[in-house]
Amino acid sequence: MKTYPNKIPLFYTKSLSKKFGGLQALLSLNISVYRRDIYGIIGPNGAGKTTLLNIITGLLKSSSGQIFFSDERIDELKPQQIFEKGISRTFQEGKIIPDLNVLENIMTGLLNKNKKGRQSQNIFYKENKNVTRSQEILRKFNLQSMAERWAEDLVWYERQLVQIARAVASEPKLLLLDEPTAGMGSDEVKKIGDKLIEINKAGVTIMLVSHDIQFIRRIANRIAVLDFGQKVSEGNSKQVLEDTKVQEVYLGSG
């Protein structure tokens, strides 16, 4: 089990809330993610899990509360600024650009990377460097044979893998994943899990939303459980999944 002697999280929220009209999607949410965590977020439909990721990445604005990353407040920043701080994500819908091939999709993860101070650099040089970096990522994900395939022709597992590879290409400090194994068979789930563990061991902190309890149990070292936008439980995986309240609220047992 991982320990945190200095107790300084890489990422944390303070009383984060989000309201859509009369619907309270998140309520006074406090979570902490430490360096090298694989931090799982579980909860029933409507618990606020995807809303949380959208707020973290600036796609939605919170109603109140604060978000800190590397001890810097980020909830007032624009999505591009948050990306440049070192936070990348994937989407549950498998969002990739259909009229680009796989290599080109990976290259989009490098857009505006290290933009500051690089304006005078030769554009041709930058493009070649991005191609080389993208090809390296393809090899790491065993996707090199798919480099020229059109994204719209990919099956669901391949789309999700390309999403993850594109996010990793930007060299994030924190990788956010929204249901990365939804709709997959057991073999595909295992492959995704193995790859995420590998990414984590290389130094990337991961936060992921998933309905797959066995998947979360296998790869996450810490878990938070949300219900109606509130945190029901948080802690190491074994402790949380054996929590009676969690079983009653989420797993349906009493």
C-alpha positions as CSV (number, residue, x, y, z in Angstrom):
1,M,0.0,0.0,0.0
2,K,1.3,3.5,-0.8
3,T,2.0,5.9,2.1
4,Y,2.2,9.6,2.0
5,P,4.6,10.9,4.7
6,N,4.4,14.5,3.7
7,K,0.6,14.5,3.3
8,I,0.8,17.0,0.4
9,P,-1.6,16.0,-2.4
10,L,-0.9,16.6,-6.0
11,F,-4.5,17.5,-6.5
12,Y,-7.4,18.4,-4.1
13,T,-10.7,20.1,-4.0
14,K,-12.2,22.3,-1.2
15,S,-16.0,22.3,-0.7
16,L,-16.6,21.9,-4.5
17,S,-20.2,22.3,-5.4
18,K,-22.1,22.4,-8.7
19,K,-25.8,23.1,-9.2
20,F,-27.8,22.8,-12.4
21,G,-31.0,24.8,-11.7
22,G,-32.6,22.9,-8.9
23,L,-30.3,19.8,-9.3
24,Q,-27.4,19.6,-6.9
25,A,-24.8,17.7,-8.9
26,L,-21.9,18.1,-6.4
27,L,-22.1,19.2,-2.8
28,S,-19.2,20.4,-0.7
29,L,-16.9,17.8,-2.2
30,N,-13.4,17.4,-0.7
31,I,-11.1,14.9,-2.3
32,S,-7.3,14.5,-2.4
33,V,-5.2,12.7,-4.9
34,Y,-1.5,12.1,-4.2
35,R,1.4,11.6,-6.6
36,R,1.6,8.2,-8.1
37,D,-2.0,7.4,-7.1
38,I,-4.4,5.4,-9.2
39,Y,-7.5,7.0,-7.7
40,G,-10.8,5.5,-8.6
41,I,-14.2,7.3,-8.4
42,I,-17.3,5.1,-8.2
43,G,-20.9,5.7,-7.6
44,P,-24.4,5.1,-9.1
45,N,-25.7,7.0,-12.2
46,G,-26.2,10.6,-11.4
47,A,-23.7,10.7,-8.6
48,G,-21.8,13.6,-10.2
49,K,-18.7,11.7,-11.4
50,T,-18.5,13.0,-15.0
51,T,-19.5,16.4,-13.8
52,L,-16.5,16.4,-11.5
53,L,-14.1,15.6,-14.4
54,N,-15.7,18.3,-16.5
55,I,-15.2,20.9,-13.7
56,I,-11.6,19.9,-13.1
57,T,-10.8,20.3,-16.8
58,G,-12.6,23.7,-17.1
59,L,-15.5,22.5,-19.4
60,L,-17.9,23.4,-16.6
61,K,-17.6,26.0,-13.9
62,S,-18.3,25.1,-10.3
63,S,-21.0,26.9,-8.4
64,S,-18.7,27.3,-5.4
65,G,-15.5,25.8,-3.9
66,Q,-12.0,25.6,-5.1
67,I,-9.6,23.2,-7.0
68,F,-5.9,23.0,-6.5
69,F,-3.2,21.3,-8.6
70,S,0.4,21.3,-7.6
71,D,-0.7,23.6,-4.8
72,E,-2.0,26.2,-7.4
73,R,-5.6,27.1,-7.7
74,I,-6.9,26.1,-11.2
75,D,-10.7,26.4,-11.1
76,E,-10.6,29.9,-12.5
77,L,-8.5,28.9,-15.5
78,K,-9.6,28.1,-19.1
79,P,-9.4,24.5,-20.4
80,Q,-6.3,25.1,-22.4
81,Q,-4.5,26.7,-19.4
82,I,-5.4,23.6,-17.3
83,F,-4.1,21.3,-20.0
84,E,-0.8,23.3,-20.1
85,K,-0.5,22.8,-16.3
86,G,-0.3,19.1,-16.9
87,I,-3.8,17.7,-16.8
88,S,-5.1,15.6,-19.7
89,R,-8.2,13.5,-20.0
90,T,-10.3,11.0,-22.0
91,F,-14.0,11.0,-22.6
92,Q,-16.6,8.3,-22.0
93,E,-17.9,8.9,-25.6
94,G,-14.6,7.9,-27.1
95,K,-13.9,11.3,-28.6
96,I,-11.3,11.2,-31.3
97,I,-11.2,13.1,-34.6
98,P,-12.9,10.8,-37.2
99,D,-11.4,12.4,-40.3
100,L,-7.8,12.1,-39.1
101,N,-5.8,8.9,-39.0
102,V,-4.5,7.4,-35.8
103,L,-1.1,9.0,-36.0
104,E,-2.6,12.4,-36.6
105,N,-5.0,11.9,-33.6
106,I,-2.0,11.2,-31.4
107,M,-0.3,14.4,-32.7
108,T,-3.3,16.5,-31.6
109,G,-2.3,15.6,-28.0
110,L,0.9,17.6,-28.6
111,L,-0.7,20.8,-29.9
112,N,0.4,23.8,-27.9
113,K,2.6,21.6,-25.7
114,N,5.4,23.8,-24.3
115,K,4.0,26.7,-26.3
116,K,5.5,29.4,-24.1
117,G,8.8,30.6,-25.3
118,R,8.7,28.4,-28.5
119,Q,7.1,30.9,-30.9
120,S,10.3,31.5,-32.8
121,Q,11.0,27.8,-33.4
122,N,10.8,26.6,-37.0
123,I,7.4,25.2,-37.8
124,F,8.7,22.5,-40.0
125,Y,11.0,21.3,-37.2
126,K,8.2,21.3,-34.7
127,E,6.0,19.2,-37.0
128,N,8.7,16.7,-37.5
129,K,9.4,16.5,-33.8
130,N,5.7,15.9,-33.1
131,V,5.6,13.1,-35.7
132,T,8.6,11.4,-34.0
133,R,7.1,11.8,-30.6
134,S,3.7,10.5,-31.8
135,Q,5.4,7.5,-33.4
136,E,7.1,6.7,-30.1
137,I,3.7,6.8,-28.3
138,L,2.2,4.4,-31.0
139,R,5.0,1.9,-30.3
140,K,4.5,2.1,-26.5
141,F,0.8,1.3,-27.1
142,N,1.4,-1.3,-29.7
143,L,-0.5,0.8,-32.2
144,Q,2.2,1.3,-34.9
145,S,0.4,-1.0,-37.3
146,M,-2.7,1.2,-37.1
147,A,-0.9,4.5,-37.7
148,E,-2.6,5.2,-41.1
149,R,-6.0,3.8,-40.3
150,W,-8.8,6.4,-40.2
151,A,-10.2,7.0,-36.7
152,E,-13.7,6.5,-37.9
153,D,-12.9,2.9,-38.8
154,L,-11.7,1.9,-35.3
155,V,-13.7,-0.4,-33.1
156,W,-14.6,0.7,-29.6
157,Y,-11.6,-0.8,-27.7
158,E,-9.2,0.8,-30.3
159,R,-10.9,4.2,-30.0
160,Q,-10.4,4.2,-26.2
161,L,-6.8,3.1,-26.5
162,V,-6.1,5.9,-29.0
163,Q,-7.8,8.4,-26.6
164,I,-5.5,7.2,-23.8
165,A,-2.4,7.3,-26.0
166,R,-3.3,10.8,-27.2
167,A,-3.6,12.0,-23.6
168,V,-0.3,10.4,-22.6
169,A,1.4,12.0,-25.5
170,S,1.0,15.4,-23.8
171,E,3.1,14.1,-20.9
172,P,0.5,14.8,-18.2
173,K,1.2,14.9,-14.5
174,L,-2.4,13.9,-13.9
175,L,-4.4,11.8,-16.3
176,L,-8.2,11.8,-16.0
177,L,-10.2,8.9,-17.5
178,D,-14.0,8.7,-17.9
179,E,-15.2,5.1,-18.1
180,P,-12.2,3.8,-20.0
181,T,-13.4,0.2,-20.1
182,A,-17.2,0.7,-20.7
183,G,-18.6,-1.8,-23.2
184,M,-15.5,-4.0,-23.3
185,G,-15.0,-7.7,-22.9
186,S,-12.9,-9.1,-20.0
187,D,-9.8,-9.5,-22.2
188,E,-10.0,-5.9,-23.4
189,V,-10.6,-4.7,-19.8
190,K,-7.5,-6.5,-18.7
191,K,-5.4,-5.0,-21.5
192,I,-6.6,-1.5,-20.6
193,G,-5.8,-2.1,-16.9
194,D,-2.3,-3.4,-17.7
195,K,-1.6,-0.3,-19.7
196,L,-2.8,2.0,-17.0
197,I,-0.7,0.3,-14.4
198,E,2.3,0.7,-16.8
199,I,1.5,4.4,-17.3
200,N,1.2,4.9,-13.5
201,K,4.5,3.1,-12.8
202,A,6.2,5.5,-15.3
203,G,5.2,8.4,-13.0
204,V,1.7,9.5,-14.2
205,T,-0.9,10.0,-11.5
206,I,-4.3,8.7,-12.6
207,M,-7.9,9.6,-11.6
208,L,-10.5,7.4,-13.2
209,V,-14.3,7.1,-13.2
210,S,-15.7,3.6,-13.7
211,H,-18.7,1.4,-13.0
212,D,-16.6,-1.7,-13.1
213,I,-15.9,-2.6,-9.5
214,Q,-13.6,-5.5,-10.3
215,F,-11.6,-3.3,-12.6
216,I,-11.3,-0.6,-9.9
217,R,-10.5,-3.1,-7.3
218,R,-7.7,-4.5,-9.4
219,I,-5.9,-1.3,-10.4
220,A,-6.8,1.5,-7.9
221,N,-4.9,2.0,-4.7
222,R,-7.4,4.6,-3.4
223,I,-11.1,5.1,-4.1
224,A,-13.8,7.8,-3.5
225,V,-17.5,6.9,-3.6
226,L,-20.0,9.5,-4.6
227,D,-23.7,9.5,-4.1
228,F,-26.0,12.4,-5.1
229,G,-22.9,14.6,-5.5
230,Q,-21.6,13.9,-2.0
231,K,-18.6,11.8,-0.9
232,V,-19.8,8.7,1.0
233,S,-16.4,7.2,1.5
234,E,-12.7,7.7,0.7
235,G,-9.6,5.6,1.4
236,N,-7.7,2.6,0.3
237,S,-9.5,0.3,-2.0
238,K,-10.0,-2.6,0.3
239,Q,-11.2,-0.4,3.2
240,V,-13.7,1.5,1.0
241,L,-15.2,-1.6,-0.8
242,E,-15.8,-3.3,2.5
243,D,-17.5,-0.3,4.0
244,T,-21.0,-1.2,4.9
245,K,-22.4,2.2,3.9
246,V,-20.8,1.9,0.5
247,Q,-22.3,-1.6,0.0
248,E,-25.7,-0.3,1.0
249,V,-25.6,2.8,-1.2
250,Y,-23.7,1.5,-4.2
251,L,-23.4,-2.2,-4.3
252,G,-27.0,-2.8,-3.2
253,S,-26.3,-5.1,-0.2
254,G,-27.2,-4.5,3.4
